[in-house]
Amino acid sequence: MMAPQRVSVIVPAKSERRNLPRLLASLPPVVELIVCDASDDGTRELALHIRPERTRVLAAQGSIAATRQLRAEASRGDLLVFTDADVAFADGYFARPAAITTWDGISGAKLSTGEFARYYEAVRKCQQVTYSLLGVAAASESNMVMTRAPFRDLGGFHPELGCNEDTELFLRASRRCWHRARFDPELVVWAHVHRRLRRGVGRKSAHALVRTTLLYALCCTTGMGAATGDLTG
């Protein structure tokens, strides 16, 4: 059970003043919130105004992977929830019995009730198939949970990665027999902003497929060191 008092939510934010209120409204008051801020639109002030308790806003440093890593280390929870500022947690998210006592990491689904709903549902089905056939939990930075001890043991995110740091972390966890990572299709966050999809569904899908496939192939054939070196930038 993901007990709220044990949870730290880590959220990168860059000029998310318009989107952040939805996320904040979906958080239980007892979870710790760490906002990794790189904004110039008052996001920091808004976050502290709306949610003054159990909220810390810290400056983003380096790449998105480096920022997530540093702020995860600064958090205090036993469970680390990584998400984005432009989503909202589904009702019951933090009460869902996610078998966290037997699984070190859980990735969930990102869905939409409006625009691009079919796209997000198709992605969820692909994640389910990938997990069922390959045992790989295809992680999304918008919705992933990891217990602190395995996160620390794995070394966290590779700061040199320019993208797919989420996928790489869960691939690493899946490939080490003493860590268990799963995909839970019912652990849902709701997308409200679709910037990259509006630039082209085909373009985004192709980019994600190529990057993830290449990363998986490199992990299987050369080990994680070579994989991360080939996917920087």
MDAnalysis code that builds the backbone (N, CA, C; Angstrom):
import MDAnalysis as mda
import numpy as np

u = mda.Universe.empty(699, n_residues=233, atom_resindex=np.repeat(np.arange(233), 3), trajectory=True)
u.add_TopologyAttr("name", ["N", "CA", "C"] * 233)
u.add_TopologyAttr("resid", np.arange(1, 234))
u.add_TopologyAttr("resname", ["MET", "MET", "ALA", "PRO", "GLN", "ARG", "VAL", "SER", "VAL", "ILE", "VAL", "PRO", "ALA", "LYS", "SER", "GLU", "ARG", "ARG", "ASN", "LEU", "PRO", "ARG", "LEU", "LEU", "ALA", "SER", "LEU", "PRO", "PRO", "VAL", "VAL", "GLU", "LEU", "ILE", "VAL", "CYS", "ASP", "ALA", "SER", "ASP", "ASP", "GLY", "THR", "ARG", "GLU", "LEU", "ALA", "LEU", "HIS", "ILE", "ARG", "PRO", "GLU", "ARG", "THR", "ARG", "VAL", "LEU", "ALA", "ALA", "GLN", "GLY", "SER", "ILE", "ALA", "ALA", "THR", "ARG", "GLN", "LEU", "ARG", "ALA", "GLU", "ALA", "SER", "ARG", "GLY", "ASP", "LEU", "LEU", "VAL", "PHE", "THR", "ASP", "ALA", "ASP", "VAL", "ALA", "PHE", "ALA", "ASP", "GLY", "TYR", "PHE", "ALA", "ARG", "PRO", "ALA", "ALA", "ILE", "THR", "THR", "TRP", "ASP", "GLY", "ILE", "SER", "GLY", "ALA", "LYS", "LEU", "SER", "THR", "GLY", "GLU", "PHE", "ALA", "ARG", "TYR", "TYR", "GLU", "ALA", "VAL", "ARG", "LYS", "CYS", "GLN", "GLN", "VAL", "THR", "TYR", "SER", "LEU", "LEU", "GLY", "VAL", "ALA", "ALA", "ALA", "SER", "GLU", "SER", "ASN", "MET", "VAL", "MET", "THR", "ARG", "ALA", "PRO", "PHE", "ARG", "ASP", "LEU", "GLY", "GLY", "PHE", "HIS", "PRO", "GLU", "LEU", "GLY", "CYS", "ASN", "GLU", "ASP", "THR", "GLU", "LEU", "PHE", "LEU", "ARG", "ALA", "SER", "ARG", "ARG", "CYS", "TRP", "HIS", "ARG", "ALA", "ARG", "PHE", "ASP", "PRO", "GLU", "LEU", "VAL", "VAL", "TRP", "ALA", "HIS", "VAL", "HIS", "ARG", "ARG", "LEU", "ARG", "ARG", "GLY", "VAL", "GLY", "ARG", "LYS", "SER", "ALA", "HIS", "ALA", "LEU", "VAL", "ARG", "THR", "THR", "LEU", "LEU", "TYR", "ALA", "LEU", "CYS", "CYS", "THR", "THR", "GLY", "MET", "GLY", "ALA", "ALA", "THR", "GLY", "ASP", "LEU", "THR", "GLY"])
u.atoms.positions = np.array([
    [0.852, -1.192, 0.000],
    [0.000, 0.000, 0.000],
    [0.882, 1.235, 0.000],
    [0.595, 2.183, -0.885],
    [1.375, 3.411, -0.916],
    [0.826, 4.372, 0.128],
    [1.313, 4.230, 1.367],
    [0.861, 5.107, 2.444],
    [1.328, 6.530, 2.187],
    [0.406, 7.527, 2.136],
    [0.776, 8.885, 1.753],
    [1.880, 9.495, 2.593],
    [1.941, 9.170, 3.901],
    [2.937, 9.810, 4.744],
    [4.350, 9.351, 4.402],
    [4.500, 8.317, 3.583],
    [5.803, 7.796, 3.215],
    [6.217, 8.224, 1.810],
    [5.457, 9.067, 1.171],
    [5.661, 9.360, -0.246],
    [6.284, 10.736, -0.458],
    [7.266, 10.775, -1.358],
    [7.789, 12.044, -1.872],
    [7.497, 12.105, -3.362],
    [6.895, 13.196, -3.794],
    [6.579, 13.416, -5.207],
    [7.589, 14.416, -5.769],
    [8.304, 14.011, -6.813],
    [9.346, 14.855, -7.410],
    [8.869, 15.326, -8.774],
    [8.822, 16.650, -8.957],
    [8.216, 17.248, -10.157],
    [9.137, 18.315, -10.757],
    [9.697, 18.087, -11.935],
    [10.390, 19.175, -12.630],
    [9.368, 20.174, -13.171],
    [9.714, 21.443, -13.160],
    [8.783, 22.465, -13.647],
    [9.557, 23.584, -14.330],
    [9.120, 23.906, -15.531],
    [9.679, 25.047, -16.259],
    [8.525, 25.865, -16.809],
    [8.242, 26.968, -16.159],
    [7.149, 27.858, -16.561],
    [5.824, 27.103, -16.654],
    [5.441, 26.488, -15.552],
    [4.226, 25.661, -15.497],
    [3.145, 26.301, -14.633],
    [3.152, 27.609, -14.529],
    [2.182, 28.292, -13.662],
    [0.736, 27.949, -14.036],
    [0.447, 27.824, -15.320],
    [-0.924, 27.546, -15.748],
    [-1.330, 26.108, -15.457],
    [-0.368, 25.196, -15.450],
    [-0.689, 23.775, -15.334],
    [-0.577, 23.223, -13.923],
    [0.258, 23.821, -13.102],
    [0.566, 23.270, -11.790],
    [-0.644, 23.132, -10.862],
    [-1.627, 24.060, -10.867],
    [-2.757, 23.909, -9.937],
    [-3.481, 22.576, -10.038],
    [-3.624, 22.015, -11.238],
    [-4.295, 20.713, -11.373],
    [-3.524, 19.633, -10.616],
    [-2.207, 19.621, -10.799],
    [-1.395, 18.629, -10.115],
    [-1.504, 18.789, -8.601],
    [-1.386, 20.014, -8.121],
    [-1.432, 20.253, -6.685],
    [-2.769, 19.834, -6.087],
    [-3.838, 20.051, -6.830],
    [-5.167, 19.681, -6.336],
    [-5.339, 18.171, -6.213],
    [-4.538, 17.419, -6.948],
    [-4.672, 15.960, -6.928],
    [-3.764, 15.294, -5.888],
    [-2.987, 16.087, -5.155],
    [-2.064, 15.550, -4.156],
    [-2.720, 15.484, -2.779],
    [-2.583, 14.372, -2.071],
    [-3.004, 14.351, -0.668],
    [-2.157, 15.337, 0.136],
    [-2.721, 15.954, 1.144],
    [-1.974, 16.981, 1.888],
    [-0.766, 16.456, 2.640],
    [-0.696, 15.141, 2.905],
    [0.390, 14.621, 3.735],
    [1.595, 14.144, 2.938],
    [1.537, 14.137, 1.593],
    [2.719, 13.724, 0.834],
    [3.696, 14.894, 0.750],
    [4.958, 14.575, 0.648],
    [5.976, 15.595, 0.446],
    [6.059, 15.914, -1.046],
    [6.121, 17.192, -1.381],
    [6.254, 17.632, -2.764],
    [7.583, 18.357, -2.932],
    [8.364, 17.892, -3.919],
    [9.612, 18.549, -4.291],
    [9.456, 19.065, -5.713],
    [9.435, 20.373, -5.880],
    [9.352, 20.984, -7.209],
    [10.760, 21.393, -7.634],
    [11.189, 20.862, -8.771],
    [12.506, 21.195, -9.329],
    [12.288, 22.327, -10.330],
    [12.527, 23.552, -9.920],
    [12.046, 24.715, -10.664],
    [13.114, 25.352, -11.544],
    [12.737, 25.579, -12.812],
    [13.580, 26.316, -13.753],
    [12.721, 27.355, -14.460],
    [11.839, 28.009, -13.699],
    [10.808, 28.875, -14.269],
    [11.137, 30.351, -14.107],
    [10.448, 31.152, -14.930],
    [10.524, 32.606, -14.799],
    [9.134, 33.230, -14.858],
    [8.117, 32.399, -14.551],
    [6.731, 32.869, -14.651],
    [6.002, 32.857, -13.318],
    [6.745, 32.702, -12.218],
    [6.097, 32.675, -10.912],
    [5.632, 31.301, -10.475],
    [6.105, 30.249, -11.125],
    [5.719, 28.894, -10.727],
    [6.082, 28.621, -9.279],
    [7.280, 29.031, -8.877],
    [7.727, 28.805, -7.507],
    [6.770, 29.430, -6.491],
    [6.457, 30.692, -6.698],
    [5.598, 31.404, -5.765],
    [4.199, 30.801, -5.713],
    [3.696, 30.393, -6.873],
    [2.360, 29.805, -6.922],
    [2.317, 28.481, -6.166],
    [3.328, 27.646, -6.367],
    [3.364, 26.352, -5.692],
    [3.328, 26.524, -4.178],
    [4.116, 27.454, -3.665],
    [4.180, 27.681, -2.226],
    [2.919, 28.367, -1.698],
    [2.263, 29.153, -2.555],
    [1.023, 29.815, -2.144],
    [-0.121, 28.804, -2.043],
    [-0.243, 27.941, -3.043],
    [-1.342, 26.972, -3.062],
    [-1.114, 25.868, -2.037],
    [0.141, 25.465, -1.896],
    [0.449, 24.309, -1.031],
    [1.639, 24.661, -0.132],
    [1.436, 25.461, 0.870],
    [2.555, 25.920, 1.701],
    [3.133, 24.842, 2.610],
    [2.330, 23.820, 2.919],
    [2.792, 22.766, 3.819],
    [3.380, 21.602, 3.024],
    [4.480, 21.058, 3.513],
    [5.125, 19.876, 2.929],
    [5.501, 20.085, 1.462],
    [5.837, 21.294, 1.116],
    [6.273, 21.614, -0.244],
    [7.622, 22.318, -0.178],
    [8.544, 21.831, -0.991],
    [9.828, 22.512, -1.151],
    [10.060, 22.768, -2.636],
    [10.468, 23.978, -2.946],
    [10.792, 24.340, -4.323],
    [12.295, 24.566, -4.395],
    [12.970, 23.727, -5.158],
    [14.420, 23.770, -5.265],
    [14.812, 24.044, -6.710],
    [15.906, 24.727, -6.899],
    [16.344, 25.090, -8.249],
    [16.746, 23.849, -9.033],
    [16.330, 23.816, -10.292],
    [16.766, 22.743, -11.199],
    [18.237, 22.937, -11.511],
    [18.949, 21.814, -11.634],
    [20.380, 21.875, -11.897],
    [20.753, 20.855, -12.959],
    [21.339, 21.329, -14.074],
    [21.806, 20.418, -15.107],
    [20.680, 19.859, -15.943],
    [20.896, 18.659, -16.465],
    [19.918, 17.988, -17.310],
    [18.702, 17.588, -16.499],
    [17.646, 17.176, -17.200],
    [16.445, 16.735, -16.504],
    [16.747, 15.509, -15.650],
    [17.620, 14.619, -16.150],
    [17.996, 13.437, -15.385],
    [18.766, 13.828, -14.131],
    [19.704, 14.769, -14.268],
    [20.487, 15.222, -13.122],
    [19.590, 15.907, -12.100],
    [18.637, 16.690, -12.585],
    [17.717, 17.382, -11.681],
    [16.862, 16.393, -10.905],
    [16.303, 15.400, -11.603],
    [15.492, 14.389, -10.914],
    [16.333, 13.669, -9.854],
    [17.566, 13.356, -10.211],
    [18.427, 12.628, -9.294],
    [18.733, 13.445, -8.034],
    [19.149, 14.679, -8.222],
    [19.508, 15.524, -7.085],
    [18.319, 15.759, -6.157],
    [17.150, 15.970, -6.746],
    [15.985, 16.268, -5.915],
    [15.407, 15.010, -5.268],
    [15.595, 13.857, -5.900],
    [15.224, 12.606, -5.232],
    [16.100, 12.391, -4.006],
    [17.377, 12.710, -4.145],
    [18.293, 12.578, -3.007],
    [17.931, 13.557, -1.890],
    [17.372, 14.693, -2.259],
    [16.994, 15.696, -1.247],
    [15.656, 15.388, -0.585],
    [14.879, 14.466, -1.144],
    [13.562, 14.146, -0.594],
    [13.702, 13.255, 0.636],
    [12.580, 13.058, 1.339],
    [12.626, 12.343, 2.609],
    [11.770, 11.077, 2.628],
    [10.975, 10.844, 1.608],
    [10.048, 9.717, 1.621],
    [10.712, 8.378, 1.374],
    [10.013, 7.318, 1.760],
    [10.460, 5.965, 1.469],
    [10.077, 5.550, 0.054],
    [8.999, 6.136, -0.457],
    [8.552, 5.899, -1.830],
    [8.751, 7.173, -2.636],
    [9.379, 7.047, -3.776],
    [9.637, 8.190, -4.648],
    [8.709, 8.112, -5.850],
    [7.885, 9.137, -6.021],
    [6.964, 9.213, -7.154],
    [7.472, 10.306, -8.088],
    [7.768, 9.929, -9.333],
    [8.255, 10.884, -10.326],
    [7.127, 11.195, -11.304],
    [6.876, 12.475, -11.513],
    [5.800, 12.872, -12.408],
    [6.135, 14.205, -13.052],
    [5.204, 14.747, -13.833],
    [5.378, 16.025, -14.514],
    [4.358, 17.031, -14.008],
    [4.643, 18.305, -14.246],
    [3.786, 19.371, -13.728],
    [2.487, 19.525, -14.513],
    [2.397, 18.933, -15.695],
    [1.211, 19.139, -16.525],
    [0.256, 17.945, -16.514],
    [0.328, 17.123, -15.470],
    [-0.619, 16.019, -15.317],
    [-1.312, 16.150, -13.966],
    [-2.266, 15.260, -13.712],
    [-2.920, 15.175, -12.404],
    [-3.059, 13.702, -12.043],
    [-2.933, 13.387, -10.767],
    [-3.081, 12.013, -10.321],
    [-4.552, 11.622, -10.305],
    [-4.825, 10.399, -10.736],
    [-6.195, 9.887, -10.703],
    [-6.665, 9.720, -9.260],
    [-7.983, 9.785, -9.071],
    [-8.551, 9.549, -7.746],
    [-8.103, 8.171, -7.236],
    [-7.678, 8.118, -6.007],
    [-7.265, 6.858, -5.423],
    [-5.846, 6.442, -5.734],
    [-5.101, 7.278, -6.452],
    [-3.739, 6.909, -6.854],
    [-2.896, 6.539, -5.642],
    [-2.920, 7.344, -4.613],
    [-2.027, 7.144, -3.478],
    [-2.548, 6.109, -2.480],
    [-3.750, 5.624, -2.715],
    [-4.296, 4.563, -1.866],
    [-4.275, 3.217, -2.567],
    [-3.844, 3.192, -3.833],
    [-3.884, 1.950, -4.595],
    [-2.908, 0.935, -4.016],
    [-3.373, -0.285, -3.758],
    [-2.469, -1.333, -3.277],
    [-1.562, -1.790, -4.414],
    [-0.391, -1.209, -4.513],
    [0.502, -1.428, -5.652],
    [1.568, -2.472, -5.375],
    [1.387, -3.292, -4.339],
    [2.327, -4.372, -4.023],
    [3.747, -3.831, -3.894],
    [3.872, -2.646, -3.304],
    [5.174, -2.016, -3.235],
    [6.111, -2.760, -2.295],
    [5.560, -3.629, -1.448],
    [6.416, -4.397, -0.560],
    [7.121, -5.527, -1.292],
    [6.614, -5.929, -2.440],
    [7.248, -7.003, -3.200],
    [7.814, -6.532, -4.527],
    [7.502, -5.303, -4.943],
    [8.026, -4.745, -6.181],
    [8.817, -3.486, -5.853],
    [10.025, -3.409, -6.396],
    [10.884, -2.260, -6.109],
    [10.497, -1.029, -6.914],
    [9.961, -1.242, -8.110],
    [9.573, -0.121, -8.955],
    [8.306, -0.434, -9.720],
    [7.457, 0.559, -9.876],
    [6.206, 0.402, -10.620],
    [6.035, 1.586, -11.554],
    [5.806, 1.299, -12.830],
    [5.456, 2.352, -13.779],
    [3.970, 2.234, -14.084],
    [3.332, 3.387, -14.254],
    [1.900, 3.404, -14.514],
    [1.578, 4.018, -15.859],
    [0.289, 4.201, -16.106],
    [-0.188, 4.689, -17.397],
    [-0.461, 6.187, -17.354],
    [-0.333, 6.805, -18.509],
    [-0.701, 8.208, -18.699],
    [-1.847, 8.234, -19.703],
    [-3.001, 8.729, -19.260],
    [-4.201, 8.705, -20.081],
    [-4.771, 10.112, -20.227],
    [-5.766, 10.233, -21.090],
    [-6.464, 11.499, -21.301],
    [-7.946, 11.215, -21.465],
    [-8.772, 12.096, -20.929],
    [-10.215, 11.949, -21.098],
    [-10.725, 12.757, -22.287],
    [-9.851, 13.535, -22.892],
    [-10.265, 14.378, -24.005],
    [-9.387, 14.176, -25.218],
    [-8.640, 15.205, -25.552],
    [-7.809, 15.175, -26.749],
    [-6.752, 14.084, -26.654],
    [-6.555, 13.375, -27.766],
    [-5.552, 12.317, -27.890],
    [-5.818, 11.133, -26.961],
    [-7.053, 10.953, -26.529],
    [-7.372, 9.852, -25.616],
    [-7.037, 8.498, -26.238],
    [-7.322, 8.340, -27.533],
    [-7.037, 7.056, -28.189],
    [-5.542, 6.795, -28.260],
    [-4.777, 7.838, -28.465],
    [-3.321, 7.686, -28.522],
    [-2.797, 7.175, -27.183],
    [-3.208, 7.809, -26.100],
    [-2.715, 7.406, -24.782],
    [-3.156, 5.994, -24.427],
    [-4.378, 5.634, -24.810],
    [-4.849, 4.282, -24.543],
    [-4.040, 3.264, -25.344],
    [-3.679, 3.606, -26.581],
    [-2.851, 2.712, -27.395],
    [-1.472, 2.524, -26.768],
    [-0.917, 3.607, -26.232],
    [0.381, 3.505, -25.559],
    [0.274, 2.588, -24.343],
    [-0.821, 2.719, -23.577],
    [-1.001, 1.848, -22.415],
    [-1.038, 0.382, -22.838],
    [-1.730, 0.082, -23.913],
    [-1.809, -1.308, -24.379],
    [-0.446, -1.814, -24.825],
    [0.330, -0.950, -25.472],
    [1.691, -1.334, -25.870],
    [2.557, -1.617, -24.648],
    [2.399, -0.802, -23.609],
    [3.145, -1.029, -22.376],
    [2.761, -2.368, -21.750],
    [1.476, -2.691, -21.788],
    [1.020, -3.962, -21.239],
    [1.611, -5.139, -22.007],
    [1.607, -5.035, -23.343],
    [2.157, -6.113, -24.169],
    [3.649, -6.279, -23.915],
    [4.357, -5.162, -23.860],
    [5.799, -5.214, -23.616],
    [6.106, -5.884, -22.287],
    [5.322, -5.547, -21.261],
    [5.552, -6.148, -19.956],
    [5.190, -7.632, -19.961],
    [4.095, -7.987, -20.625],
    [3.653, -9.379, -20.653],
    [4.635, -10.275, -21.418],
    [5.152, -9.771, -22.540],
    [6.013, -10.596, -23.398],
    [7.476, -10.575, -22.987],
    [7.958, -9.420, -22.567],
    [9.386, -9.261, -22.300],
    [9.726, -9.085, -20.826],
    [8.697, -8.851, -20.011],
    [8.962, -8.597, -18.612],
    [9.574, -7.234, -18.359],
    [9.416, -6.330, -19.326],
    [10.008, -4.994, -19.233],
    [8.915, -3.987, -18.895],
    [9.099, -3.251, -17.810],
    [8.168, -2.194, -17.432],
    [8.572, -0.915, -18.143],
    [7.873, -0.591, -19.226],
    [8.194, 0.601, -20.013],
    [7.778, 1.835, -19.228],
    [8.750, 2.517, -18.663],
    [8.465, 3.597, -17.725],
    [8.256, 4.923, -18.433],
    [7.448, 5.762, -17.808],
    [7.235, 7.138, -18.258],
    [7.571, 8.073, -17.124],
    [8.287, 9.157, -17.447],
    [8.660, 10.112, -16.408],
    [7.442, 10.755, -15.757],
    [6.278, 10.643, -16.404],
    [5.049, 11.212, -15.847],
    [4.441, 10.365, -14.745],
    [4.852, 9.088, -14.667],
    [4.163, 8.184, -13.743],
    [5.041, 6.987, -13.411],
    [5.939, 7.164, -12.478],
    [6.782, 6.050, -12.052],
    [7.071, 6.157, -10.556],
    [7.100, 5.002, -9.914],
    [7.297, 4.919, -8.470],
    [8.448, 3.965, -8.195],
    [9.332, 4.328, -7.274],
    [10.409, 3.426, -6.874],
    [10.676, 3.601, -5.383],
    [10.913, 2.504, -4.710],
    [11.277, 2.594, -3.304],
    [12.703, 3.136, -3.189],
    [12.972, 3.812, -2.093],
    [14.231, 4.548, -1.968],
    [15.462, 3.635, -1.997],
    [15.417, 2.525, -1.266],
    [16.610, 1.677, -1.176],
    [17.047, 1.134, -2.539],
    [16.151, 0.561, -3.349],
    [16.571, 0.119, -4.679],
    [17.007, 1.275, -5.584],
    [16.344, 2.420, -5.472],
    [16.739, 3.587, -6.256],
    [18.180, 3.956, -5.944],
    [18.517, 3.964, -4.680],
    [19.888, 4.278, -4.269],
    [20.851, 3.174, -4.707],
    [20.432, 1.918, -4.555],
    [21.281, 0.789, -4.913],
    [21.604, 0.774, -6.405],
    [20.619, 1.155, -7.229],
    [20.809, 1.203, -8.682],
    [21.641, 2.402, -9.125],
    [21.829, 3.364, -8.239],
    [22.555, 4.576, -8.605],
    [21.668, 5.666, -9.151],
    [20.343, 5.431, -9.148],
    [19.422, 6.449, -9.636],
    [19.529, 6.683, -11.124],
    [19.163, 7.888, -11.543],
    [19.204, 8.257, -12.954],
    [20.639, 8.532, -13.388],
    [20.929, 8.226, -14.648],
    [22.220, 8.595, -15.217],
    [22.149, 10.056, -15.646],
    [22.882, 10.959, -15.002],
    [22.740, 12.397, -15.299],
    [23.181, 12.793, -16.694],
    [23.980, 11.936, -17.356],
    [24.450, 12.299, -18.695],
    [23.410, 12.041, -19.782],
    [22.332, 11.348, -19.444],
    [21.308, 11.078, -20.445],
    [20.498, 12.339, -20.736],
    [20.329, 12.624, -22.030],
    [19.534, 13.781, -22.425],
    [18.058, 13.478, -22.514],
    [17.695, 12.203, -22.579],
    [16.291, 11.784, -22.618],
    [16.229, 10.308, -22.247],
    [15.012, 9.814, -22.053],
    [14.773, 8.400, -21.741],
    [15.471, 7.926, -20.468],
    [15.756, 8.855, -19.561],
    [16.362, 8.448, -18.293],
    [15.410, 7.573, -17.474],
    [14.107, 7.764, -17.684],
    [13.102, 6.962, -17.002],
    [13.127, 5.517, -17.480],
    [13.108, 5.343, -18.805],
    [13.145, 4.006, -19.397],
    [14.417, 3.273, -19.007],
    [15.529, 3.987, -19.075],
    [16.824, 3.361, -18.766],
    [16.883, 2.859, -17.332],
    [16.347, 3.644, -16.401],
    [16.367, 3.243, -15.000],
    [15.568, 1.961, -14.789],
    [14.392, 1.871, -15.402],
    [13.567, 0.689, -15.212],
    [14.122, -0.523, -15.959],
    [14.781, -0.288, -17.103],
    [15.458, -1.396, -17.777],
    [16.568, -1.954, -16.893],
    [17.297, -1.069, -16.269],
    [18.373, -1.491, -15.377],
    [17.817, -2.295, -14.205],
    [16.710, -1.829, -13.649],
    [16.083, -2.553, -12.543],
    [15.580, -3.922, -12.991],
    [14.995, -3.982, -14.188],
    [14.442, -5.240, -14.694],
    [15.534, -6.268, -14.963],
    [16.717, -5.792, -15.335],
    [17.792, -6.708, -15.714],
    [18.580, -7.221, -14.509],
    [18.360, -6.663, -13.341],
    [19.072, -7.115, -12.155],
    [18.136, -7.968, -11.312],
    [18.499, -9.205, -11.109],
    [17.572, -10.175, -10.528],
    [17.140, -9.804, -9.118],
    [17.907, -8.980, -8.424],
    [17.521, -8.637, -7.050],
    [16.611, -7.405, -6.993],
    [16.260, -6.853, -8.175],
    [15.298, -5.762, -8.221],
    [14.137, -6.165, -9.116],
    [12.928, -5.785, -8.710],
    [11.746, -6.163, -9.465],
    [10.991, -4.907, -9.870],
    [10.732, -4.785, -11.165],
    [9.992, -3.643, -11.709],
    [8.802, -4.174, -12.499],
    [7.659, -3.520, -12.351],
    [6.459, -3.986, -13.050],
    [5.721, -2.803, -13.649],
    [4.806, -3.112, -14.565],
    [3.905, -2.111, -15.127],
    [2.517, -2.360, -14.587],
    [1.895, -1.313, -14.059],
    [0.537, -1.395, -13.511],
    [-0.367, -0.507, -14.364],
    [-1.207, -1.094, -15.219],
    [-2.047, -0.295, -16.118],
    [-3.123, 0.514, -15.412],
    [-3.394, 0.190, -14.146],
    [-4.441, 0.899, -13.401],
    [-3.886, 2.009, -12.511],
    [-2.589, 2.179, -12.480],
    [-1.972, 3.282, -11.745],
    [-1.856, 4.448, -12.727],
    [-2.795, 5.398, -12.655],
    [-3.030, 6.348, -13.751],
    [-2.768, 7.792, -13.340],
    [-2.140, 8.531, -14.249],
    [-2.155, 9.993, -14.199],
    [-2.875, 10.485, -15.453],
    [-3.488, 11.668, -15.322],
    [-4.262, 12.234, -16.435],
    [-3.495, 13.366, -17.090],
    [-3.339, 13.266, -18.398],
    [-2.651, 14.300, -19.172],
    [-3.641, 15.400, -19.543],
    [-3.200, 16.640, -19.390],
    [-4.037, 17.786, -19.753],
    [-3.367, 18.684, -20.791],
    [-2.095, 18.512, -20.990],
    [-1.342, 19.318, -21.954],
    [-0.645, 18.365, -22.915],
    [-0.716, 18.663, -24.214],
    [-0.236, 17.721, -25.224],
    [0.682, 18.433, -26.218],
    [1.661, 19.155, -25.721],
    [2.499, 19.992, -26.577],
    [3.206, 19.200, -27.672],
    [3.859, 18.105, -27.268],
    [4.619, 17.340, -28.263],
    [3.711, 16.611, -29.239],
    [2.562, 16.141, -28.773],
    [1.633, 15.469, -29.673],
    [1.073, 16.430, -30.708],
    [0.862, 17.675, -30.322],
    [0.333, 18.652, -31.276],
    [1.353, 18.974, -32.368],
    [2.631, 18.718, -32.091],
    [3.641, 18.914, -33.133],
    [3.698, 17.746, -34.101],
    [2.935, 16.705, -33.793],
    [2.872, 15.565, -34.690],
    [2.887, 14.244, -33.944],
    [1.773, 13.496, -34.013],
    [1.693, 12.214, -33.327],
    [2.698, 11.236, -33.904],
    [2.816, 11.232, -35.232],
    [3.752, 10.319, -35.878],
    [5.186, 10.598, -35.482],
    [5.525, 11.874, -35.445],
    [6.891, 12.259, -35.077],
    [7.224, 11.830, -33.659],
    [6.309, 12.091, -32.711],
    [6.559, 11.713, -31.322],
    [6.634, 10.206, -31.170],
    [5.727, 9.494, -31.831],
    [5.703, 8.035, -31.719],
    [6.983, 7.424, -32.272],
    [7.419, 7.935, -33.434],
    [8.629, 7.405, -34.041],
    [9.854, 7.675, -33.171],
    [9.921, 8.879, -32.622],
    [11.039, 9.237, -31.755],
    [11.096, 8.322, -30.534],
    [9.950, 8.122, -29.890],
    [9.907, 7.284, -28.690],
    [10.249, 5.833, -29.016],
    [9.718, 5.335, -30.132],
    [9.956, 3.939, -30.504],
    [11.421, 3.687, -30.816],
    [12.025, 4.588, -31.597],
    [13.433, 4.407, -31.973],
    [14.335, 4.494, -30.759],
    [14.131, 5.500, -29.934],
    [14.978, 5.676, -28.747],
    [14.849, 4.485, -27.801],
    [13.614, 4.055, -27.546],
    [13.398, 2.964, -26.595],
    [13.943, 1.651, -27.135],
    [13.728, 1.394, -28.420],
    [14.231, 0.161, -29.020],
    [15.748, 0.129, -29.004],
    [16.367, 1.243, -29.359],
    [17.824, 1.318, -29.350],
    [18.365, 1.118, -27.938],
    [17.728, 1.763, -26.976],
    [18.173, 1.632, -25.596],
    [18.049, 0.193, -25.119],
    [16.930, -0.451, -25.425],
    [16.727, -1.836, -25.015],
    [17.767, -2.754, -25.664],
    [18.023, -2.554, -26.956],
    [19.005, -3.385, -27.660],
    [20.397, -3.213, -27.077],
    [20.764, -1.975, -26.792],
    [22.080, -1.719, -26.221],
    [22.208, -2.306, -24.820],
    [21.132, -2.228, -24.052],
    [21.150, -2.815, -22.711],
    [21.378, -4.321, -22.777],
    [20.741, -4.957, -23.748],
    [20.817, -6.411, -23.852],
    [22.154, -6.892, -24.396],
    [22.792, -6.087, -25.252],
    [23.982, -6.568, -25.947],
    [25.296, -6.039, -25.398],
    [25.289, -4.825, -24.825],
    [26.556, -4.230, -24.423],
    [26.614, -3.841, -22.967],
    [25.501, -3.889, -22.253],
    [25.495, -3.460, -20.851],
    [25.156, -1.989, -20.739],
    [24.844, -1.573, -19.528],
    [24.321, -0.238, -19.343],
    [25.326, 0.865, -19.603],
    [26.603, 0.632, -19.347],
    [27.577, 1.696, -19.550],
    [27.630, 2.158, -20.984],
    [27.700, 1.191, -21.925],
    [27.730, 1.552, -23.335],
    [26.438, 2.165, -23.774],
    [25.328, 1.642, -23.232],
    [24.024, 2.167, -23.629],
    [23.900, 3.638, -23.285],
    [24.255, 3.999, -22.067],
    [24.104, 5.389, -21.670],
    [25.052, 6.273, -22.440],
    [26.214, 5.784, -22.765],
    [27.142, 6.583, -23.531],
    [26.646, 6.870, -24.930],
    [25.922, 5.914, -25.530],
    [25.446, 6.088, -26.887],
    [24.169, 6.909, -26.976],
    [23.494, 7.142, -25.856],
    [22.218, 7.835, -25.892],
    [22.264, 9.197, -25.225],
    [23.427, 9.749, -25.017],
    [23.503, 11.092, -24.453],
    [23.148, 12.119, -25.489],
    [22.714, 13.312, -24.993],
    [22.403, 14.413, -25.889],
    [20.992, 14.362, -26.393],
])
